Amino acid sequence: MKESVSHPQSSILALPKPPVTPPLGMLGQVQCIPQSIGILIGLSTVGGAFSEAIVCEMARKVERPIIFPLSNPTTKSEATAEDLIRWTDGRALVATGSPSAPVNYGGRKIPIAQCNNVYIFPAIGLGVVASNANRVTDPMMLAAARALAQNSPALKNSSASLLPPLTELRRVAAEIAVAVGIQAQKEGVAAELAEDELRRQVITTQWTPAYPSYSN
């Protein structure tokens, strides 16, 4: 038997439903973001997802927007490095998932970094081994990221690449490894060691691609 609806309940059911607000698109979200935020990281594999309107809105609010279209292959990249540099009047800090050619803009030749874990993961492993850490923690990962950021050529030259060149990889990896080892000690997952000694351990542990020469 169907239960009847009481008078108070029927009054509630008769109330008009509030209008459904459609979800904001990416442009609407960027328009709502405070001025202190200006980072876009693309992992969507949706080619062209970072449109000119979105990027220009970011550039209006942020002096140097950070934009990483990381999706591969390039046909699925959220934007091209050339467009990002042009839409932001050369102010964007850009790194891409696939290799990108330098961008010529305003009389400058701006190299585009390839955002790759080659900078971080081997160096974290090196720091863990050199410090004899018994685990990898989130703060150790953050220490690695900050050490890499401190070695960004863009800190000294606004037209330089965001990430160091591969020719500097060994030196930068050693700096990251030391930072990881120091953080591991702070968290008690590695034995205390003087920084100079830790650095020596890192250099000693770092693999050198040298091969013996054999002759008949």
PyMOL commands that set and color helices and strands:
alter all, ss='L'
color gray80, all
select helices_A, chain A and resi 7-13+26-32+52-61+74-76+81-87+121-131+138-150+153-155+166-186+195-205
alter helices_A, ss='H'
color red, helices_A
select strands_A, chain A and resi 39-42+66-69+93-96+103-105+108-110+113-114
alter strands_A, ss='S'
color yellow, strands_A
deselect
rebuild
show_as cartoon
